[in-house]
């Protein structure tokens, strides 16, 4: 069988990094070929070469057996290759339809935009994804999960023969993932070849035919997905055995309360939410998309205004109306969208770590003490195991897991007592995920009060000493963590709207 795409001996270098070392990969018509590896293994780099974003430094690439060298995304699209990026590339001020069909808008006479046809065509694509969204809605008003679905719709609008999916489910809930897998099954039946990159190991068993593993920029092996145990795939990825044993949950019920939230409300997004968080505790937040978890975090951090309610830190009311006020109160927030709200990606690791404490490194004359900044950066690079050639490496060149560690370092330097982690392991591989878990548990053991918001129920159950469940803006239950709770119990409270008012009456 002629391969749709075949890549041989692919080489790629960046300043200080040998990203790909003679890597091979191939894709057959109508198959789902998973590409696996830790963050920084070279997966996204290889796919950016396939899709014309990067030029390769060596090696060969073939499409339908013919040698090709796509030198731009448009050239790759002309070859039938489409890509859904892990990092969103939408224009927030445009509508969903304008993003999906950008550059290909239907026109009337004299070149006038046919708005009705634009929206109708986008609605058809949305319907194929079972996505209920008005094509005229502005992208900036949508959650990260719904923006991800718009990104998927945009890629499908090109009718690709080869579709690269880089972490397409990272921001989706179980229902949305099931709908996406139906779309993948249809594409596969039509002969489309799909390259699937994901750190969610259960997904690989559900949809992949073959798995190719990269490690440290090198090709390791290609194995059958059905017959290869997940433990073997993980070991090939990381070069070591990774254990995910659940920790013993400490009893923090007598610890001092670090954060109290009372009757917090904002429109229909957050409705009369009350809870407390103790020092040394990890409080997990679970719920479906749109439940209000991120909205609660943004209000606490002062990123969004509140209509009513009270926030107390160490028992004292605080008037948090801006992120600066939250930081002054000892609260740090790691956004689910770290690229836009947590990092300055074109700046160095050193500058990003120091960013929340620049006054500490600035003289009265306004001169930065680069030596002190370097010393601090080196300290956290070593302490958190940030993999970077140096402290002056641009953050955008780091893997997702290492970017997340840079954000964590920034807030540790600020010495925040309350830390809010929104989707802390989104787009992070199994090895880095294990390191992030250990780091969060260590921070809690040091007495930090931590909120973890995650769309992955196993993650909430793995980390949470207690689990707060939300549904449609209300807090519906606070459940015990660890072995004392099941996914079914969490989902019951995440979907049963009538529990909201009952819970409010019982605990408040």
C-alpha positions, 0 to 999 in steps of 0.5 A: 500500500502506498503511504499517504505520507512517509518521512525518512531521516528527518533532522531539525535543529534550533539554537542550542537544541537538536530537536529531531535526529533522523526521525522516521514516520509514515501514515496509511490511508484510513488509519489513525497513527498515534505519535507519542512521547514526552514533552520535548520529544519532538512530536509537534516539531515533526508535525510542523515540518509535515504541515509546512510550518518548519523547514526540515534541515535534513531527510526526505518527505513523500506524499503518495510516493512523490518527494515533496518539500512544503515550504508553507502551510498553504503548500501543505494544504495544497497537498491535502495536509491539515493540522489542528494545533495544540495552541489555538491560532484563532482571531478572537475579535472575529466571529466563529464563521470568519475564523473557520473560513478565513481567506475563503469567504463566499463572495457576491458580485463586486467582491462583496462578502456573502455573510449569509452563505458564510454563516450557513457553510460554517453551520454545516461544519458545526453540525457535522461536529454536533457543535451547537454554536451560532456561527456569528458568535465572537470567538473571544466570548467562548471558553477554551474548550469551545474555541478548540472545537472551532479550531477543529471545524476550521481544519475540517473545512479544508477537506484534508486527506491527511489530518494532524490532531495535536492534543485535540481533546485537551480542553474537551469533556467526555461528551465532546470527546465522544462526538469528536471520535465519531467524526474521526471514525467517519474521516477514517471510513472516507480514507483520511489518514489521521496523525493523533498526538495525545497524552491521554493514554486511554484515548490511544487504545480507543482509536489508534491503529499504530503508535510511533514513539519518539524520545529526546528527538529520536525515533524509538519504535512503532508498535500496534496499538491493540496488542501493546500494553500501555505500560510498555508504551509509557516505558518506551516514551520515558525510558523508565517505569512511571508509577502513579500510585495514589498518595495518602491523603493527609488530615487537614481538617484542623489546619487554619483556613487560608481562603474563605469564599462566601456567597460569590456571584456573577451573573449566571456564570457563578451563583452563590458559591461558598467554600473554604480552603485550609493550609496544606490542603488541595481542593479539587474542582470538578464539573462539566464545561460551563459549570463555572469552575474557571469563572470562580477562579478568575473572580477570586484572582480579580481577573473578572468582577463579582456582582456580590460575595466576600473573599477572606484570606487568613480570616480577614476580608480582602477587596480583590478587584484586580490581579495585582490586589490578589497577588498582594493578598498572597494569591497566585493563579495559573491560568488554563491558557498559560500561553496568553495569561501565564507567560511572555513566550518571547521573553526568556526563562529568567525574565518570566520567573522574575516577572511577578517580582520585578521590583525585587530586582530593580534599583531605584534608578530603574536598572535591572539586576540581571545577576540576581535574576540569573541566580534566582532563575537557576535556583528554580530551574534546578529545584523544579527540574526545568529542562532548558539549555539555559536561563536565557532560552526563550520560553516559546522554545520549551515544551509544554511541561517545562513552560508550566514549570516556569509559571509555577516558579514565578508564583513560588518566587512571589511566595503566594500562600494560596495557589490556584492551578487551572488545568495544570497538566493540559497538554503535558505528557505522562512523565511531566504530569507525574512530576507536576503531581509530586510538586503540588503535593510537596507544596501542600506539605509545605503548608500552601493552600491549593485549588486544582481545577481539572477536566480529568476526573482521575486527576481531580481524584488523584490530587484532591483532599476534597473535591468541590463539584459544580453545575451551571454556576452552582456548587453542588457538593463537596466530596471526600477525595481519594478512594472515598469517592467514585467518578459516578458520584462526582458525575451525579453532582456535576449533572443533577441541577436540582442538587444545587439548591439542596446543597446550598441549604444544607451547608450554608 
